[in-house]
Amino acid sequence: MTQSPRGLRISDADRERAAARLQQALAEGRITLNELEERLTVVYAARYAADLLPPLEDLPGDAVVPVQHVAPAVPAPTDRPLMLRPGMGTLRRSGPWTVPSRIRVQSVMGSVILDFCDTAVPPVVDVSLELGAGSARLLLPDGATADVDGLVSGMGTVRSKVASTPVPGRPHFRVHGRSAMGSVTVRYRYRMVGHRF
């Protein structure tokens, strides 16, 4: 269930705090009795935090309830995916390779290493994994983010060492699919004595 664009629903206690702010404003001479009645009608009819902003916006004080905005949805890629099938061996993509916005990996026992650190990366990369006993390692450029919540693991492992929330201006990876007995690792490249791996 998605959150309303207006934020979270408020409680009776939130409405009472807003009403108390209005009563104080009346006592200070900031609003009239008629304005108080009009604003209280809005306050007691409010369902979301954003609904409390108009009756209080010209009065001093912090917001009664912080308005929580929903992060903009990351658009789904629409081009055809790059298909990678390593078989029983190891397939590696690194250096300056062409990264599409959709990648699909199918591996029964092989391993896939996708290094995105030394090449141009689209704003959003959708990576679909179908792994048996195979493994997948994704090495992301510094600052990139990855959402791995769409990965279903049976007896395998899923490890992500990067942030999951998209950051404007930085690549975001949407990693999903299934891993029966294999392992999936998503991380930045390690640095050691001037080397990165």
N, C-alpha and C positions, 0 to 999 in steps of 0.2 A: 504494500500500500504506500503510495507516494504522499509526501507531506504537502500541505496546501501552500501555494505561493505566498500566502499571507502569514505563514509561520505556524507556530504551535497554538493549540486552543488554550484559552486562559481559564482560570478558576474563579470561584466566587470571591476568594480572598484578593485576587488581582483587581477585580471590579471594585471592591471595598476600598482598596488603597487609592485607586483613581478617584473615587467619590470623595475620600478624605482630602485629597489634594485640591479638589474643586471647592470643598467647604472652607478650606484654609484660604483659598484665593478670594472667596467671598468675604471672609472676615478681614482680609488685608485690603479690601476695596479694589481688587484687580478686576473683578467681574461683578455684574449686577445680579439681582435675584432672578430675573428672567433668563439671563445667560446661564445661571446655575441650573435652572430647571431644564433648559434645552440640552445642556451638556450631560447632565445626569441621565437623561433619556438615552443618549448615545452610549454612555458608559454601561448602563445596565442591559442594553441590547447587544453589547459587544460579545463576539465569540473568539476573536483572534487578537493577538497583541497589536497588530497593525490597526485594528479598529479603535484602539485607545489613543492613537496618536492625534487625530484631529481635535478632540475636545481638550487636549492638554498641550498642544504644540506651542501656544503663545504664552505659556506659564513657565516660571522658573522651576528648576529641579531636573533630576535624572528621569529617564524613562521608567515607568512603573514596571513594565515587563520588557526585557530586551527583545527586539524583533529579530527572529532567526530566519534569514533568507535561505531558500533552497539553492544549492550550487547549480549553475547552468549545466544542462545535460551535455555530455560529450557526444557529438554526432557520430553515427555509425558509418563506417566506410562503405562505399558503394561499388568499388572496382572489383575485378576478378582476383581471387587469391593466388598467391604463389604456393604451389604444391611442393612439399619436400618429403621424400620417402627414403630414409637412409638404409632400409633393409636390415642387415645384421651388422653393418659397419658403422663408421662414424662420419657424419656429414658436418662440415664446418663452413660457416660464412663469416668472413672477417675482412678487415681492410675497407677499401672503397667499393662496396658493392651496392647494387640498386635495391633499396628497401621499399617495397610496396606498402600500401596501407593495410593489406590483409595477407596473412601468412597462415598456411595450414600444414601441420606436421602430422604425419602418420608413421608410427614406428612400432614394430612388434618387439624387436630386441636390440635395435641399433640406438645410437646416441646422436643428438643434434646439439651443436654449439652455435648460437647465433650471437655474434659480436656486433653491436650497433654503435660502438664507440668512435670509430674512425670514418664514418660516412654520414651522408645527409639522411635525416630521419623525418618522415611526415609528422605533422602535429599529433595524429592519433594512429597507432598501429594495433590492429586486431590480430591476435595470435591464437589460433585454435589448435589444441593439442589432443591427439588420440594416441595414447601410449599403452603398450602392453607391458613388457618388462624393460622397455627402453627408457632412456633418460633425455632430458632437455635442459640446457643451461642457457639463460638469456643474460648477456652482459650489456647493461644499459649505460648510456652516456651520463656523466655527472649531472645531477639535478632532475633527471627524468623520473617519472612516477609510473607505478604499475598496479593495476587492480587484478588480484588473483582470486577474488571471491567466487568467480565462475568456474574454478577448477574443482572437479570431483575426484577424490583420491580413494582407491580401494585399500590395498596393502602398501601403496607407495607413499612417498613423502613429497610435500610441497613446502618450499622455503622461499620467502621473499624478504630481502633485506633493504627494500626501498619503500618510500612513502607511497600510499595508495591514492591519496586525494590529488586530482589534477591541479597543476599550477599553470596559470596563464603564461604563455611564451615558452613553455618547456614541453618536450615530447611526453606523451602519455601512452602507456601500453595497456591494452585490455586483453588479459590472458585467461582463456577459458577452455573447457573440454574435460577429458577424462584421463586418469592415469591408474591403470589396474595394479601394477606392481612396480612401476618405474618411479623415478625421482624427477622433480622439477625444481630448479633453482633459479631465482631471479635476483640479481645483485649488480652492483657497480664493479668495475675491475679493481683488483687489489693493486696497491703500489708497494714496492719494496726495492730499496736501493736503486731508484731511478727506473725500475722496470714496472710494467703494468701487465697483469695477467688475470 
